Amino acid sequence: MRTLLALAVLLTMGASLAPVAARAQTAGSQRISGKTLERLAKSALASIDVPADEELVASGPVRDQLVGTGQVSLNVGSPMSTPSYVNVPIQIDLDGVFVRTLFVGYRVVQYVHTAVAAHDIVAGTVLTAGDVTMARVPSFGRLPNGTDVLVGRKVFCAFRRGQPIYIEATAANQIVKPGSVVVLIVNDGGVSVVTEVQARTGGGLGDLVSIYNPQTNKTLSGTVIGPGRVELDIMGGPQ
């Protein structure tokens, strides 16, 4: 019983001393808000000429800084730039004595104008002009492309609205398949001749495919102009 009573007394003393210990750790210190440091760093960025296709984005929040008591001075240095990063140094002095230098970092984000999904697109969709549009998006080191090169191509995967669609994420929609019988339209001046031929290679709209004409026993090349349709223009000379 005495042991339990002694333990209870010790626990009560510990609970009463805990706030005192906590106050002792923070006594004689003051806090510099991270938001204040962020504002100072942002004002220093005004001295940097940022191109129209770039933007400086904070790499992360700035933590509050604890220093001792006294007169705090915050001295903002000139931004230090690299092609991909900008650091703004802020020197913290206390009563004229150097305490530490804090660096506020910014990433250099480059932007490009490229084709993006005009709305949510499911995998396997054959793109039309209404499926794609141009937009300004962050660059990830990939070559941008226009909407015209994507129309008529099939996407491998789903895309969210506003997501860039790169040519390598698509494939030609083969509206002419190898071995199939297709209609060949031969244009010679104002005269058009229509005949059936066999496709040796496949392709999408606008692709050049190889075709075989069993009537003449010749292999030619024509441009895909529609499903099962190939055009051969010989106005420029004999084929």
C-alpha positions as CSV (number, residue, x, y, z in Angstrom):
1,M,0.0,0.0,0.0
2,R,2.9,2.4,0.9
3,T,4.6,1.5,-2.4
4,L,1.4,2.4,-4.4
5,L,1.1,5.6,-2.5
6,A,4.7,6.6,-3.2
7,L,4.3,5.8,-6.9
8,A,1.2,8.0,-7.1
9,V,3.1,10.8,-5.5
10,L,5.9,10.5,-8.0
11,L,3.5,10.5,-10.9
12,T,1.7,13.6,-9.6
13,M,5.1,15.4,-9.3
14,G,6.1,14.4,-12.8
15,A,2.8,15.7,-14.2
16,S,3.2,19.0,-12.4
17,L,6.9,19.4,-13.5
18,A,6.2,18.6,-17.2
19,P,4.8,22.0,-18.2
20,V,7.7,23.7,-16.4
21,A,10.2,21.6,-18.4
22,A,8.4,22.5,-21.6
23,R,8.5,26.2,-20.7
24,A,12.2,25.9,-20.0
25,Q,13.0,24.5,-23.5
26,T,11.2,27.5,-25.2
27,A,12.2,30.1,-22.7
28,G,14.5,32.7,-24.2
29,S,13.6,32.0,-27.8
30,Q,11.5,33.5,-30.5
31,R,10.0,32.2,-33.7
32,I,10.5,33.6,-37.2
33,S,7.5,32.7,-39.4
34,G,8.2,30.7,-42.5
35,K,5.6,32.7,-44.3
36,T,7.6,35.9,-43.6
37,L,10.7,34.2,-45.1
38,E,8.7,33.1,-48.2
39,R,7.5,36.7,-48.8
40,L,11.0,38.1,-48.6
41,A,12.3,35.4,-51.0
42,K,9.5,36.0,-53.4
43,S,10.2,39.8,-53.5
44,A,13.9,39.0,-54.3
45,L,12.7,37.1,-57.4
46,A,11.7,40.4,-59.0
47,S,15.3,40.9,-60.0
48,I,15.3,37.8,-62.2
49,D,14.2,38.0,-65.8
50,V,12.0,34.9,-66.3
51,P,11.2,34.0,-69.9
52,A,7.6,33.8,-71.0
53,D,7.7,30.0,-71.4
54,E,9.1,29.5,-67.9
55,E,7.9,29.8,-64.3
56,L,9.5,29.7,-60.9
57,V,7.7,27.3,-58.5
58,A,8.5,27.0,-54.8
59,S,10.1,23.6,-54.1
60,G,8.4,23.3,-50.8
61,P,7.1,25.2,-47.7
62,V,9.6,27.1,-45.6
63,R,9.7,26.1,-42.0
64,D,9.5,28.5,-39.0
65,Q,12.9,29.3,-37.5
66,L,13.6,29.4,-33.8
67,V,16.3,31.8,-32.6
68,G,17.2,33.3,-29.2
69,T,15.9,36.6,-27.8
70,G,17.1,39.9,-29.2
71,Q,16.8,42.1,-32.2
72,V,16.3,39.9,-35.3
73,S,17.6,41.1,-38.7
74,L,16.7,39.3,-42.0
75,N,19.1,40.1,-44.9
76,V,18.0,38.9,-48.3
77,G,20.8,38.1,-50.7
78,S,20.9,38.0,-54.5
79,P,19.2,34.9,-56.0
80,M,21.6,32.2,-57.2
81,S,20.4,30.7,-60.4
82,T,21.0,27.5,-62.4
83,P,19.1,26.4,-65.6
84,S,16.8,24.3,-63.4
85,Y,16.9,25.8,-59.9
86,V,16.9,29.2,-58.1
87,N,18.0,29.7,-54.5
88,V,17.3,32.8,-52.5
89,P,19.7,33.2,-49.4
90,I,18.3,34.8,-46.3
91,Q,20.8,35.6,-43.5
92,I,19.4,35.6,-40.0
93,D,21.3,37.9,-37.5
94,L,20.5,38.4,-33.8
95,D,21.6,41.6,-32.2
96,G,24.0,42.1,-35.2
97,V,25.5,38.6,-34.8
98,F,25.2,36.0,-37.5
99,V,23.0,33.0,-36.6
100,R,22.4,31.1,-39.9
101,T,21.7,31.4,-43.6
102,L,18.5,29.9,-44.9
103,F,18.0,29.1,-48.6
104,V,14.5,29.3,-50.1
105,G,14.4,27.2,-53.3
106,Y,12.4,27.5,-56.5
107,R,12.2,25.0,-59.4
108,V,12.4,26.4,-62.9
109,V,9.4,24.9,-64.8
110,Q,9.4,25.2,-68.6
111,Y,6.2,25.3,-70.6
112,V,5.3,24.2,-74.1
113,H,2.3,24.5,-76.4
114,T,1.2,21.0,-77.4
115,A,-1.8,18.9,-78.1
116,V,-3.9,17.8,-75.1
117,A,-7.1,15.8,-74.6
118,A,-10.1,18.1,-75.1
119,H,-12.1,15.7,-72.8
120,D,-11.6,12.4,-71.1
121,I,-10.7,9.8,-73.7
122,V,-10.8,6.0,-73.3
123,A,-8.2,3.6,-74.6
124,G,-8.6,2.5,-78.2
125,T,-10.3,5.8,-79.3
126,V,-9.6,6.9,-82.9
127,L,-9.0,10.6,-82.4
128,T,-11.0,13.2,-84.2
129,A,-10.6,17.0,-84.4
130,G,-13.0,17.4,-81.4
131,D,-10.9,15.1,-79.2
132,V,-7.7,17.2,-79.2
133,T,-6.9,20.9,-78.6
134,M,-3.8,23.0,-78.0
135,A,-2.8,24.1,-74.5
136,R,0.2,25.5,-72.5
137,V,1.5,22.7,-70.2
138,P,4.7,22.0,-68.2
139,S,7.4,20.5,-70.3
140,F,8.7,17.0,-69.4
141,G,11.5,17.0,-72.0
142,R,9.3,15.5,-74.8
143,L,8.8,17.1,-78.2
144,P,5.4,18.9,-78.5
145,N,3.1,18.1,-81.4
146,G,0.1,19.7,-83.0
147,T,-3.4,18.4,-83.2
148,D,-3.3,17.7,-87.0
149,V,-0.8,14.8,-86.6
150,L,-3.0,13.1,-84.1
151,V,-6.4,13.1,-85.9
152,G,-7.1,9.7,-87.3
153,R,-4.7,7.9,-84.9
154,K,-5.7,5.4,-82.2
155,V,-4.6,6.0,-78.6
156,F,-3.1,3.1,-76.6
157,C,-4.3,4.2,-73.2
158,A,-6.9,6.5,-71.5
159,F,-6.3,10.2,-71.2
160,R,-7.8,12.7,-68.8
161,R,-9.0,16.1,-70.0
162,G,-6.0,18.5,-70.4
163,Q,-3.5,15.7,-70.4
164,P,-0.8,16.0,-73.2
165,I,-1.1,13.4,-76.0
166,Y,2.2,12.6,-77.6
167,I,2.6,10.8,-80.9
168,E,4.3,7.8,-79.4
169,A,1.2,7.1,-77.3
170,T,-0.8,6.6,-80.5
171,A,-0.7,4.3,-83.5
172,A,-2.0,4.7,-87.0
173,N,-5.5,3.4,-87.3
174,Q,-5.1,0.9,-90.1
175,I,-8.1,1.6,-92.3
176,V,-6.3,-0.3,-95.0
177,K,-5.0,-3.7,-93.9
178,P,-2.3,-5.9,-95.5
179,G,-3.8,-8.5,-97.9
180,S,-7.2,-6.8,-98.1
181,V,-8.9,-5.8,-101.3
182,V,-9.2,-2.1,-101.7
183,V,-10.5,0.4,-104.2
184,L,-7.8,2.2,-106.1
185,I,-8.6,5.6,-107.6
186,V,-6.1,6.7,-110.2
187,N,-6.2,10.4,-111.1
188,D,-4.7,11.5,-114.4
189,G,-5.5,15.1,-115.1
190,G,-9.3,15.4,-115.3
191,V,-9.8,11.6,-115.7
192,S,-10.2,9.2,-112.8
193,V,-10.0,5.5,-113.1
194,V,-11.4,3.2,-110.4
195,T,-10.3,-0.4,-110.0
196,E,-9.8,-3.1,-107.3
197,V,-6.3,-3.9,-106.1
198,Q,-4.7,-5.8,-103.2
199,A,-3.0,-4.0,-100.4
200,R,0.5,-5.4,-99.7
201,T,1.0,-3.1,-96.7
202,G,-1.4,-1.5,-94.2
203,G,-1.7,2.1,-93.2
204,G,-3.9,4.8,-91.7
205,L,-5.3,7.9,-93.2
206,G,-2.7,9.8,-95.3
207,D,-0.2,6.9,-95.1
208,L,1.6,5.6,-98.2
209,V,0.9,1.9,-98.8
210,S,2.1,-0.7,-101.3
211,I,-0.6,-2.1,-103.6
212,Y,-0.7,-4.9,-106.2
213,N,-2.8,-4.7,-109.4
214,P,-3.4,-8.3,-110.6
215,Q,-4.8,-7.0,-113.9
216,T,-1.5,-5.3,-114.9
217,N,0.7,-7.5,-112.6
218,K,2.3,-4.3,-111.2
219,T,3.1,-3.2,-107.7
220,L,2.5,0.5,-107.0
221,S,2.3,2.9,-104.1
222,G,-0.8,4.9,-103.2
223,T,-2.1,7.2,-100.4
224,V,-4.8,6.0,-98.1
225,I,-7.8,8.4,-98.4
226,G,-10.4,6.4,-96.5
227,P,-11.4,3.0,-95.3
228,G,-10.5,0.5,-98.0
229,R,-9.7,3.3,-100.4
230,V,-6.3,4.3,-101.9
231,E,-5.5,7.1,-104.3
232,L,-2.8,7.3,-106.9
233,D,-2.1,10.6,-108.6
234,I,-0.1,10.3,-111.8
235,M,-0.6,13.9,-112.9
236,G,3.0,14.6,-112.1
237,G,4.4,11.9,-114.5
238,P,4.3,8.2,-115.2
239,Q,4.6,5.7,-112.3
